[in-house]
Amino acid sequence: MALSLLVVSISFYLKEYISPDSDLYATLSLVSVAGVVVMVIAFSLGLGAMPWIIMSEILQINIKGLAGSFATLANWFFSWLVTLTTNLLLDWSSGGTFTIYTAVCVFTAGFVAIWVPETKGKTLEEIQQFFR
């Protein structure tokens, strides 16, 4: 995701210095669209599923309903926040917007690598014991 967003931000930065009539400008436009498409695919295959996987694997049965509701609320709230601010940020700077998104993506990948425990091959009891 971060690499595709970086490609999009670089293409937007480059478009500022190129004439809109040139072939390179049109190519950079296509690169921008392709980068966003790759990011959406990567999100769907990776971080998009993260809240749902975490909820199903690490939450204890007695708090699964309340915690799952809170996680769903947080997920939709941040989706709404990104949707709300995207047009404002794009009016400010298209390249800057995608640079911010790249930085957030890199931060998120680091956060997941450091703080989200590996649950592959572990039983629910082993996972719950880890959090006690």
C-alpha positions in Angstrom: 0.0 0.0 0.0 2.7 2.4 1.0 4.6 1.9 -2.3 1.6 2.4 -4.4 0.7 5.6 -2.5 4.3 6.8 -2.9 4.0 6.3 -6.7 0.8 8.3 -6.7 2.3 11.1 -4.7 5.4 11.3 -6.9 3.3 11.3 -10.1 1.3 14.2 -8.7 4.4 16.1 -7.8 5.9 15.6 -11.2 2.6 16.7 -12.9 3.1 20.1 -11.4 6.2 20.7 -13.5 5.0 19.2 -16.8 2.8 20.9 -19.4 -0.7 19.5 -19.5 -0.4 19.0 -23.3 2.5 16.6 -23.1 2.3 12.8 -23.4 4.2 12.4 -20.1 1.4 14.3 -18.4 -1.2 11.8 -19.7 1.1 8.9 -18.7 1.5 10.3 -15.2 -2.3 10.5 -14.9 -2.6 6.9 -15.8 0.2 6.0 -13.3 -1.8 7.9 -10.6 -5.0 5.9 -11.3 -3.1 2.6 -11.4 -1.4 3.4 -8.1 -4.7 4.1 -6.5 -6.2 0.9 -7.9 -3.2 -1.1 -6.6 -3.6 0.5 -3.2 -7.2 -0.4 -3.0 -6.4 -4.0 -3.9 -3.5 -4.1 -1.4 -5.8 -2.7 1.3 -8.5 -5.3 0.6 -6.0 -8.1 0.8 -4.1 -6.7 3.9 -5.0 -4.0 6.3 -8.7 -3.9 5.4 -9.3 -7.2 7.0 -7.1 -6.5 10.0 -9.8 -5.3 12.5 -12.1 -8.2 11.7 -9.3 -10.8 12.0 -8.2 -9.3 15.3 -11.7 -9.2 16.7 -12.3 -12.8 15.8 -9.0 -14.1 17.1 -8.0 -12.2 20.2 -11.2 -11.0 21.9 -12.6 -13.1 24.8 -16.0 -14.5 24.4 -17.5 -12.4 27.2 -16.5 -9.1 25.7 -16.6 -10.0 22.0 -20.0 -8.2 21.4 -19.1 -4.9 23.1 -15.5 -4.8 21.8 -16.6 -5.8 18.3 -19.1 -3.0 18.3 -16.5 -0.5 19.4 -14.0 -1.7 16.8 -16.6 -1.5 14.1 -17.5 2.0 15.2 -13.9 3.1 15.2 -13.3 1.5 11.8 -16.3 3.3 10.2 -15.4 6.6 12.0 -11.9 6.7 10.6 -13.2 5.7 7.2 -15.6 8.7 7.4 -12.8 11.0 8.6 -10.6 10.0 5.6 -13.5 10.5 3.2 -14.3 13.9 4.8 -10.8 15.3 4.7 -9.7 13.9 1.3 -11.2 16.7 -0.8 -9.9 19.4 1.6 -6.4 17.9 1.4 -6.5 17.5 -2.4 -7.4 21.1 -2.8 -4.4 21.9 -0.7 -1.9 19.6 -2.5 -2.5 16.4 -4.4 1.0 15.2 -3.9 1.0 16.3 -0.3 -2.2 14.4 0.4 -0.8 11.1 -0.9 2.5 11.7 0.9 0.5 12.0 4.2 -1.4 8.8 3.3 2.0 7.1 2.6 3.3 8.2 6.0 0.2 6.9 7.8 0.5 3.6 5.9 4.2 3.2 6.9 3.3 4.1 10.5 0.5 1.5 10.5 2.7 -1.2 9.1 5.2 -0.5 11.8 2.5 -0.5 14.4 1.1 -3.8 13.2 4.6 -5.4 13.0 5.5 -4.3 16.6 2.2 -4.5 18.5 -0.1 -7.0 16.8 0.7 -10.5 18.0 1.2 -13.4 15.6 -1.7 -15.9 16.1 -0.9 -18.4 13.4 -0.9 -22.0 14.8 -2.0 -20.9 18.3 -5.2 -22.0 20.0 -7.7 -19.4 21.3 -6.7 -20.3 24.8 -3.0 -19.6 24.0 -3.9 -16.3 22.4 -6.0 -15.2 25.4 -3.2 -16.3 27.8 -0.9 -13.9 25.9 -3.1 -10.9 26.8 -3.4 -11.7 30.5 
